[in-house]
Amino acid sequence: MNLKEILIGIEEIKAKGNLELDITNVDSDSRNIKENGMFVAIHGYETDGLEYIPDAIKNGAKVVMVDKNTDLKKLSIPNEVTLLVVPDTRLALAICACNFYDNPSRKFKLVGVTGTKGKTTTTYMIKKILEKAGKKVGLIGTIATYIGDKKIEDSSRTTPESIKLQKIFADMVKEKVDVVVMEVSSQSLKLNRVYGCDFDIGVFTNFSQEHISKNEHPDMEDYFNSKLKLFSMCKVGFTNVDDIYGGKVARVVKNIEMTTYGIDNFCHVLAKDITITNSYVDFKVKIDNRNERIKTGIPGRFSVYNSLAAICVGMKLGANAEQIKEALLEVRVPGRSELVDNKKDLTIMIDYAHTPESLESILQAVKSYTKGKVICVFGCGGDRDKIKRPLMGEVSGRIANFTIITSDNPRTEKPEEIVKEIEVGIKKTKGQYTCIVDRREAIKEAIKMANKNDMIVLAGKGHEPYQEINHQTFPFDERVIVREIINELEEKQQDKKEE
C-alpha cells in the first residue's frame, strides 16, 4: 500500500524522506518487520521502541515513525529510510492499522464488552446466542481468538495491539463473519489499541478495584474514564444498572441508544424469580414481550447479570427466545466456575477470580450450596495492584472455611513477599489458613484435606495454562495438575496397601 494512504488521518505529521513508497508491512515489534516495512517506535512501560530501530531497519524497514518527544539527534537513520514524527505513536499506529487493512471493522457487526468482571463469560454467551441465530461469529478475548468453532490462537492479552487487532479483523472479513464479539480492556482503550474500530454495540458489565498500578491506571477515576471511551465509539450501549458505576454510565453517556439491565433496580431488561444451585441458575426475563424462563449451567448470581447482557445483545441482533434459551443452557467457559472431573469425585472448581469482589462473589456462591467445607486456594499476581492483596486475604478468611495462600503469577516480584501481603488481610479474620508458596503443593494440600462434601476453589488463574515468573512462562494447567496429584496420591495409597 502507498505510504501516503497508510498515513491518512494522522494530524501534525512531519516527514523527512520519500513518501512515495509501497509499504508491505507495518508493526511496532521490530521482529515482525520485513522488507519494505514501516516500523512504529513506541515507548513501552518496560522497553523503548527507539532501541529497536536498528533491528527494524536491518529486517527491511523503509519507514520509521517516532513521537515528537524523541531526540532526533540521537537517532542514526540512513538517508534512504523515511523518518516520520507524530504527536502520539500509539494513536498513529492504530490509524495506520485501520488504513493498512482497509477498515475491516466496518464490514461486520462489532460488539465490545468492557467491565472489571464478566467480560469473558459474557462474550462467550453472546457468541453462542448469535450462532444459534445462524450467524458466523468471531471472538477476541482473554482466553483465545476464534472464528466460528476454529481456535485461531491462545491470547497473551485481553485486547491485542492495534496492528494485530486489525489483521485479525481482516482475516475475519475473509472468513465472512457476520459479527465479531470482543473483550475491550481499559488498557486497550487508554492506549488507543481500539481507536478507529467501528463498534456497533458496547456493553458495560460492572466496575470495581482492579488494574491500579504505575503500569496501568493511577487511580479509579482514570480506570473508569478509560472504560467510558468505548461508549464514545459505538451506536448502541447496554449497562448493568445494579452496579453503581454501571448506573453512572447510563446517566453520563449521551448521543447513543442506551439500554439498562439488572435484578434489583428499575431497568429495561429485568431478571426476576431467580433460582441458584450448585450447577446452574435460572430466572425469568421478558423477551419479545413474553416472560421466558432462562437456565444456564454456570452457577452464581453473577451469571444472571452476564446472561442479561448477552440476552440484550442477542435480541438487538435478531436472536429469538428459543435460540437464546438453547444457547445459555449449553454455554461453557474455560476457567469460569469450571468443575474439574476427577477420580476421587471431589468437587474442585477452577475460577479466574483475581479481585476482592470476584473472589467474594465466587466464595459466597459456592458456600451457599456446599454441604461441607469451602477450601480456597489463591494468590495474587506480581507487578499489579498491591492494594487488593490484603483485601483478598480478608475476603477468603471471612468466607472460606480454610484458606491456602499461595503463588499466582509472581512475575518479577518475590512470591514469598506477595504471600505475606495477603496474610496481613487474613489475620484480621478468624479464618483458618496456611501459607504454601509453591502452588502445586498448595493444590495437593487442599486435595489431601478435602472430602466429597467439600468444595475446593482454585482461584485466580482460571483458563491460564502457565505461570509467569521473571519474564518466563512455565506450563501450569490446573486441570492437568489436579489429575496428576490425585494419581500420585492414589499410587502412594496403593503402595502402602501392598506393603
C-alpha positions as CSV (number, residue, x, y, z in Angstrom):
1,M,0.0,0.0,0.0
2,N,1.2,3.5,-0.7
3,L,2.7,5.2,2.4
4,K,0.5,8.3,1.9
5,E,-2.6,6.2,2.0
6,I,-1.5,4.5,5.2
7,L,-0.9,7.9,6.9
8,I,-4.4,9.3,6.1
9,G,-6.0,10.8,9.2
10,I,-2.8,11.4,11.2
11,E,-2.6,15.0,12.2
12,E,0.5,17.2,12.7
13,I,2.8,14.7,11.0
14,K,6.4,15.7,10.0
15,A,8.4,13.8,7.4
16,K,11.9,13.5,6.2
17,G,12.5,11.4,3.1
18,N,10.5,9.8,0.3
19,L,6.7,9.4,0.9
20,E,6.1,7.8,-2.5
21,L,6.8,4.3,-1.1
22,D,5.0,1.0,-1.4
23,I,4.7,-0.4,2.1
24,T,4.1,-4.2,2.6
25,N,4.0,-4.5,6.4
26,V,3.5,-2.3,9.4
27,D,4.4,-3.2,13.0
28,S,5.6,-1.9,16.4
29,D,7.6,-5.1,17.0
30,S,10.9,-5.0,15.1
31,R,10.9,-8.8,14.9
32,N,7.9,-8.7,12.7
33,I,9.2,-6.2,10.2
34,K,10.0,-7.5,6.8
35,E,11.3,-6.0,3.5
36,N,9.6,-2.7,2.6
37,G,8.2,-2.4,6.1
38,M,7.2,0.5,8.4
39,F,8.3,0.4,12.0
40,V,6.5,2.4,14.6
41,A,8.6,3.0,17.7
42,I,6.5,3.0,20.9
43,H,7.7,3.9,24.4
44,G,6.5,0.9,26.4
45,Y,6.5,0.5,30.2
46,E,9.5,-1.8,30.2
47,T,11.1,-1.3,26.8
48,D,11.6,1.6,24.4
49,G,10.9,1.1,20.8
50,L,13.6,3.6,19.9
51,E,16.2,0.9,20.9
52,Y,14.9,-1.4,18.2
53,I,15.1,0.9,15.3
54,P,18.4,-0.5,14.0
55,D,16.9,-4.1,14.2
56,A,13.8,-2.9,12.3
57,I,15.9,-1.3,9.5
58,K,18.1,-4.4,9.4
59,N,14.9,-6.5,8.9
60,G,13.8,-4.3,6.0
61,A,12.1,-1.2,7.4
62,K,12.0,1.6,4.8
63,V,10.0,3.9,7.1
64,V,10.4,4.6,10.8
65,M,7.9,6.5,12.9
66,V,8.7,8.2,16.2
67,D,6.9,10.6,18.6
68,K,7.5,14.3,18.9
69,N,9.4,14.0,22.2
70,T,12.1,11.9,20.6
71,D,15.7,13.4,20.5
72,L,16.2,13.1,16.8
73,K,19.9,13.9,17.1
74,K,20.4,10.6,18.9
75,L,18.8,8.6,16.1
76,S,21.0,7.0,13.5
77,I,18.8,6.5,10.5
78,P,20.1,6.0,6.9
79,N,19.2,8.6,4.3
80,E,17.2,6.0,2.3
81,V,14.9,5.4,5.3
82,T,12.0,7.8,5.6
83,L,11.6,9.3,9.1
84,L,8.1,10.3,10.4
85,V,7.5,12.3,13.5
86,V,3.9,12.3,15.1
87,P,2.4,13.6,18.3
88,D,1.4,10.1,19.6
89,T,2.8,6.9,18.1
90,R,0.2,4.6,19.7
91,L,-2.6,6.6,18.2
92,A,-0.8,6.9,14.9
93,L,-0.2,3.1,14.8
94,A,-4.0,2.5,15.3
95,I,-4.8,4.8,12.5
96,C,-2.2,3.3,10.2
97,A,-3.5,-0.2,11.1
98,C,-7.1,0.7,10.1
99,N,-5.9,2.2,6.8
100,F,-3.5,-0.7,6.0
101,Y,-6.2,-3.3,6.5
102,D,-8.9,-1.2,4.8
103,N,-11.0,-0.6,7.9
104,P,-12.2,-4.2,8.3
105,S,-14.5,-3.5,11.4
106,R,-16.8,-1.6,9.0
107,K,-17.6,-4.8,7.2
108,F,-19.3,-6.8,10.1
109,K,-21.2,-6.0,13.3
110,L,-18.7,-5.3,16.1
111,V,-19.7,-5.9,19.8
112,G,-17.4,-4.6,22.5
113,V,-17.7,-5.8,26.1
114,T,-15.9,-3.9,28.9
115,G,-16.0,-4.0,32.7
116,T,-13.9,-5.4,35.6
117,K,-15.5,-8.8,35.7
118,G,-17.7,-10.9,33.5
119,K,-16.3,-9.8,30.1
120,T,-15.1,-13.3,29.1
121,T,-18.3,-15.2,30.1
122,T,-20.5,-12.5,28.5
123,T,-18.6,-12.7,25.2
124,Y,-18.9,-16.5,25.1
125,M,-22.6,-16.2,25.9
126,I,-23.1,-13.7,23.1
127,K,-21.2,-15.8,20.7
128,K,-23.3,-18.9,21.5
129,I,-26.6,-17.0,21.2
130,L,-25.7,-15.5,17.8
131,E,-24.5,-18.8,16.5
132,K,-27.9,-20.3,17.5
133,A,-29.4,-17.5,15.4
134,G,-27.5,-18.7,12.4
135,K,-24.7,-16.1,12.4
136,K,-21.0,-16.7,11.8
137,V,-19.2,-15.2,14.9
138,G,-15.6,-14.2,15.6
139,L,-14.5,-13.9,19.2
140,I,-11.4,-12.0,20.6
141,G,-10.7,-12.0,24.3
142,T,-8.7,-13.1,27.4
143,I,-8.7,-16.8,26.6
144,A,-8.4,-17.1,22.8
145,T,-9.3,-15.8,19.4
146,Y,-12.0,-17.8,17.5
147,I,-13.5,-17.7,14.1
148,G,-16.6,-19.9,14.5
149,D,-15.6,-23.1,16.2
150,K,-12.0,-22.8,15.0
151,K,-9.5,-21.5,17.6
152,I,-7.0,-19.2,15.8
153,E,-4.7,-18.7,18.8
154,D,-4.5,-18.5,22.6
155,S,-4.4,-15.0,23.9
156,S,-1.4,-13.2,25.5
157,R,-3.5,-10.2,26.5
158,T,-7.2,-9.4,26.6
159,T,-7.2,-7.0,23.7
160,P,-4.4,-7.2,21.0
161,E,-2.2,-4.3,19.9
162,S,-3.9,-2.3,17.2
163,I,-1.9,-3.6,14.2
164,K,-2.6,-7.2,15.3
165,L,-6.2,-6.5,16.0
166,Q,-6.9,-5.0,12.6
167,K,-5.1,-8.0,11.0
168,I,-7.4,-10.4,12.9
169,F,-10.4,-8.3,11.8
170,A,-9.2,-8.5,8.2
171,D,-8.8,-12.3,8.5
172,M,-12.4,-12.5,9.9
173,V,-13.7,-10.5,6.9
174,K,-12.0,-13.1,4.6
175,E,-13.8,-15.8,6.5
176,K,-17.1,-13.9,6.0
177,V,-18.0,-13.5,9.7
178,D,-21.3,-11.7,10.4
179,V,-20.5,-10.5,13.9
180,V,-17.3,-10.1,16.0
181,V,-17.6,-10.1,19.8
182,M,-14.6,-8.8,21.7
183,E,-13.5,-8.1,25.2
184,V,-12.3,-4.5,25.4
185,S,-9.9,-3.8,28.3
186,S,-9.4,-0.5,29.9
187,Q,-5.7,-0.5,28.8
188,S,-6.7,-1.0,25.2
189,L,-9.0,2.0,25.4
190,K,-6.5,4.1,27.3
191,L,-3.6,3.2,24.9
192,N,-5.7,3.6,21.7
193,R,-5.4,0.0,20.7
194,V,-9.1,0.0,19.6
195,Y,-9.0,3.5,18.1
196,G,-10.7,3.5,14.7
197,C,-12.7,0.4,15.4
198,D,-16.3,0.8,14.2
199,F,-18.3,-0.6,17.2
200,D,-22.0,-1.2,16.7
201,I,-22.7,-2.2,20.3
202,G,-20.9,-1.6,23.7
203,V,-21.6,-3.5,26.9
204,F,-20.6,-2.4,30.5
205,T,-20.7,-5.3,32.9
206,N,-19.6,-3.8,36.2
207,F,-16.7,-1.9,37.8
208,S,-14.5,-2.5,40.9
209,Q,-11.0,-2.2,42.2
210,E,-8.5,-3.6,39.7
211,H,-5.6,-2.6,37.4
212,I,-4.5,0.2,39.7
213,S,-0.7,0.4,39.4
214,K,2.1,2.5,37.9
215,N,1.9,0.4,34.7
216,E,-1.9,0.5,34.3
217,H,-4.1,3.2,35.9
218,P,-3.0,5.6,38.6
219,D,-6.5,5.7,40.2
220,M,-10.1,4.5,39.9
221,E,-11.1,7.7,38.1
222,D,-8.6,7.1,35.3
223,Y,-9.7,3.4,35.2
224,F,-13.4,4.3,34.9
225,N,-12.8,7.1,32.3
226,S,-10.8,4.7,30.2
227,K,-13.7,2.3,30.1
228,L,-16.2,5.1,29.2
229,K,-14.3,5.7,26.0
230,L,-15.9,2.6,24.5
231,F,-19.3,4.4,24.5
232,S,-18.0,7.3,22.5
233,M,-17.1,4.8,19.8
234,C,-20.4,2.8,19.5
235,K,-24.0,3.4,18.4
236,V,-25.8,1.3,21.0
237,G,-25.0,0.6,24.6
238,F,-26.1,-1.8,27.4
239,T,-25.2,-1.3,31.0
240,N,-25.7,-3.1,34.3
241,V,-27.8,-0.6,36.3
242,D,-27.3,-2.6,39.6
243,D,-23.6,-1.6,39.6
244,I,-23.0,1.9,40.9
245,Y,-20.7,2.8,38.0
246,G,-22.9,1.0,35.5
247,G,-25.7,3.3,36.6
248,K,-23.4,6.2,36.1
249,V,-22.7,5.1,32.6
250,A,-26.4,5.2,31.9
251,R,-26.5,8.8,33.2
252,V,-23.3,10.3,31.6
253,V,-23.3,8.6,28.2
254,K,-25.1,10.7,25.7
255,N,-25.9,10.6,22.0
256,I,-26.3,6.8,21.8
257,E,-29.2,4.4,22.3
258,M,-28.6,3.2,25.9
259,T,-30.5,0.2,27.5
260,T,-30.2,-0.9,31.2
261,Y,-30.4,-4.4,32.6
262,G,-30.4,-5.7,36.2
263,I,-32.0,-7.5,39.1
264,D,-32.6,-5.1,41.9
265,N,-33.2,-1.7,40.3
266,F,-35.6,-0.3,37.7
267,C,-34.3,-1.1,34.3
268,H,-35.3,-2.0,30.7
269,V,-34.4,-5.7,31.0
270,L,-35.1,-7.2,34.4
271,A,-34.4,-10.6,35.8
272,K,-36.8,-12.0,38.4
273,D,-37.8,-15.2,40.1
274,I,-34.2,-16.3,40.4
275,T,-33.0,-19.8,41.5
276,I,-29.3,-20.5,42.1
277,T,-28.0,-24.1,42.7
278,N,-24.5,-25.7,42.7
279,S,-24.8,-26.5,39.0
280,Y,-27.0,-23.8,37.4
281,V,-29.0,-20.6,37.7
282,D,-32.4,-19.9,36.2
283,F,-34.6,-16.8,36.1
284,K,-37.4,-15.1,34.3
285,V,-36.9,-12.3,31.8
286,K,-39.1,-10.6,29.2
287,I,-38.1,-11.4,25.6
288,D,-40.3,-10.2,22.8
289,N,-42.9,-9.1,25.3
290,R,-43.2,-12.6,26.8
291,N,-41.8,-13.8,30.2
292,E,-39.3,-16.6,29.4
293,R,-37.6,-19.0,31.8
294,I,-33.8,-18.9,31.2
295,K,-31.4,-21.5,32.6
296,T,-27.6,-21.6,32.4
297,G,-25.1,-24.2,33.7
298,I,-22.8,-21.6,35.2
299,P,-23.8,-21.2,38.9
300,G,-23.8,-17.9,40.7
301,R,-25.7,-14.6,40.8
302,F,-23.1,-13.0,38.5
303,S,-24.2,-15.5,35.8
304,V,-27.6,-13.8,35.8
305,Y,-26.0,-10.4,35.0
306,N,-23.8,-11.9,32.3
307,S,-26.8,-13.7,30.8
308,L,-28.8,-10.5,30.8
309,A,-26.1,-8.6,29.0
310,A,-25.9,-11.4,26.4
311,I,-29.7,-11.5,26.0
312,C,-29.7,-7.8,25.3
313,V,-27.1,-8.1,22.6
314,G,-28.8,-11.2,21.2
315,M,-32.2,-9.5,20.9
316,K,-30.7,-6.4,19.3
317,L,-29.0,-8.6,16.7
318,G,-32.1,-10.7,15.9
319,A,-32.0,-13.8,18.1
320,N,-35.3,-15.1,19.3
321,A,-36.3,-16.5,22.7
322,E,-35.8,-20.2,21.8
323,Q,-32.3,-19.5,20.4
324,I,-31.4,-17.5,23.5
325,K,-32.6,-20.3,25.8
326,E,-30.8,-23.1,24.0
327,A,-27.6,-21.1,23.8
328,L,-27.5,-20.2,27.5
329,L,-28.3,-23.7,28.6
330,E,-25.4,-25.1,26.6
331,V,-22.6,-22.5,27.0
332,R,-19.5,-23.3,29.0
333,V,-16.5,-21.1,29.6
334,P,-13.0,-22.3,30.4
335,G,-11.8,-21.2,33.8
336,R,-15.0,-19.6,34.8
337,S,-16.7,-21.7,37.6
338,E,-15.3,-24.7,35.8
339,L,-15.7,-28.0,37.6
340,V,-12.8,-30.5,37.2
341,D,-13.8,-34.2,36.8
342,N,-11.5,-36.4,38.9
343,K,-11.1,-40.0,40.2
344,K,-11.8,-39.1,43.8
345,D,-15.1,-37.4,42.9
346,L,-14.1,-34.3,44.8
347,T,-15.8,-31.0,43.9
348,I,-12.9,-28.9,42.5
349,M,-13.7,-25.6,40.8
350,I,-11.3,-23.5,38.8
351,D,-12.2,-19.9,38.6
352,Y,-10.4,-16.8,37.3
353,A,-11.4,-14.7,40.4
354,H,-8.5,-12.4,41.0
355,T,-10.0,-9.3,42.6
356,P,-11.6,-8.9,46.1
357,E,-15.0,-8.6,44.5
358,S,-14.8,-11.6,42.2
359,L,-13.3,-13.8,45.0
360,E,-16.1,-12.7,47.3
361,S,-18.7,-13.4,44.7
362,I,-17.4,-16.9,43.9
363,L,-16.9,-17.9,47.5
364,Q,-20.3,-16.7,48.6
365,A,-21.9,-18.5,45.7
366,V,-20.3,-21.9,46.5
367,K,-20.7,-21.6,50.2
368,S,-24.5,-21.2,49.8
369,Y,-24.7,-24.7,48.3
370,T,-21.7,-26.6,49.8
371,K,-22.6,-29.1,52.5
372,G,-19.0,-29.4,53.8
373,K,-16.0,-27.1,54.0
374,V,-15.1,-24.4,51.4
375,I,-11.3,-24.7,50.8
376,C,-9.9,-21.7,48.9
377,V,-6.5,-21.8,47.2
378,F,-5.4,-18.5,45.8
379,G,-2.6,-16.0,45.4
380,C,-2.1,-12.6,43.7
381,G,-0.2,-11.6,40.6
382,G,3.1,-9.7,40.8
383,D,3.7,-6.3,39.3
384,R,0.0,-5.5,39.7
385,D,-2.3,-3.7,42.2
386,K,-0.9,-4.3,45.6
387,I,-3.8,-2.7,47.4
388,K,-6.0,-5.7,46.7
389,R,-3.7,-8.3,48.3
390,P,-4.7,-7.9,52.0
391,L,-8.3,-7.3,50.9
392,M,-8.4,-10.7,49.2
393,G,-6.9,-12.3,52.2
394,E,-9.6,-10.7,54.3
395,V,-12.3,-11.9,51.9
396,S,-11.2,-15.5,51.9
397,G,-10.6,-15.5,55.7
398,R,-14.1,-14.3,56.3
399,I,-16.0,-16.6,53.9
400,A,-13.9,-19.8,53.3
401,N,-13.7,-22.4,56.0
402,F,-10.0,-22.9,55.2
403,T,-7.6,-20.9,53.0
404,I,-4.3,-21.8,51.5
405,I,-2.4,-18.7,50.4
406,T,0.0,-19.5,47.6
407,S,1.6,-18.1,44.4
408,D,-0.2,-16.9,41.3
409,N,1.9,-15.2,38.5
410,P,4.6,-13.6,40.6
411,R,6.2,-12.1,37.5
412,T,9.2,-10.0,38.7
413,E,8.2,-10.0,42.4
414,K,9.2,-12.4,45.1
415,P,6.2,-14.8,45.7
416,E,7.0,-15.0,49.4
417,E,6.6,-11.2,49.7
418,I,3.2,-11.3,47.9
419,V,2.0,-14.1,50.2
420,K,3.0,-12.0,53.3
421,E,1.0,-9.1,52.0
422,I,-2.1,-11.3,51.5
423,E,-1.6,-12.7,55.0
424,V,-1.9,-9.2,56.5
425,G,-5.5,-9.3,55.5
426,I,-6.4,-12.8,56.5
427,K,-5.0,-12.2,60.0
428,K,-7.8,-9.6,60.5
429,T,-10.3,-12.5,60.4
430,K,-10.8,-15.6,62.4
431,G,-10.4,-17.8,59.3
432,Q,-8.2,-20.8,59.4
433,Y,-5.3,-20.7,56.9
434,T,-1.9,-21.8,55.9
435,C,0.8,-20.4,53.5
436,I,2.3,-22.7,50.9
437,V,4.2,-20.7,48.3
438,D,4.5,-23.5,45.8
439,R,1.1,-23.5,44.0
440,R,1.3,-27.2,43.1
441,E,2.0,-28.1,46.7
442,A,-0.8,-25.9,47.8
443,I,-3.3,-27.6,45.5
444,K,-2.0,-31.0,46.8
445,E,-2.6,-30.0,50.4
446,A,-6.2,-28.9,49.5
447,I,-6.9,-32.2,47.8
448,K,-5.4,-34.2,50.8
449,M,-7.7,-32.4,53.3
450,A,-10.9,-32.5,51.3
451,N,-13.8,-35.0,51.3
452,K,-16.7,-35.4,49.0
453,N,-18.9,-32.9,50.8
454,D,-16.3,-30.2,50.5
455,M,-15.6,-27.6,47.7
456,I,-12.1,-26.7,46.6
457,V,-11.9,-23.4,44.8
458,L,-8.7,-22.8,42.9
459,A,-8.9,-19.1,42.3
460,G,-7.0,-16.6,40.2
461,K,-5.6,-18.5,37.2
462,G,-8.7,-19.8,35.5
463,H,-8.1,-20.6,31.9
464,E,-4.3,-19.8,32.1
465,P,-2.2,-22.9,31.4
466,Y,1.0,-21.3,32.7
467,Q,2.8,-19.4,35.5
468,E,4.7,-16.3,34.7
469,I,8.0,-16.0,36.7
470,N,10.7,-13.5,36.0
471,H,9.7,-12.8,32.4
472,Q,9.4,-16.6,31.7
473,T,6.3,-18.7,31.3
474,F,6.2,-22.2,32.7
475,P,3.5,-24.8,31.9
476,F,0.8,-24.8,34.7
477,D,-2.6,-26.1,33.7
478,E,-4.5,-26.7,36.9
479,R,-6.8,-29.2,35.3
480,V,-3.8,-31.4,34.4
481,I,-2.1,-30.7,37.8
482,V,-5.3,-31.8,39.8
483,R,-5.4,-35.1,37.9
484,E,-1.7,-35.7,38.3
485,I,-1.8,-35.0,42.1
486,I,-4.8,-37.3,42.5
487,N,-3.0,-40.1,40.6
488,E,0.1,-39.6,42.7
489,L,-1.9,-39.8,45.9
490,E,-3.7,-42.9,44.7
491,E,-0.4,-44.6,43.8
492,K,1.1,-43.8,47.2
493,Q,-2.0,-45.2,48.9
494,Q,-1.8,-48.3,46.7
495,D,1.9,-48.8,47.6
496,K,1.1,-48.6,51.3
497,K,-1.6,-51.2,50.9
498,E,0.9,-53.5,49.1
499,E,3.5,-53.1,51.9
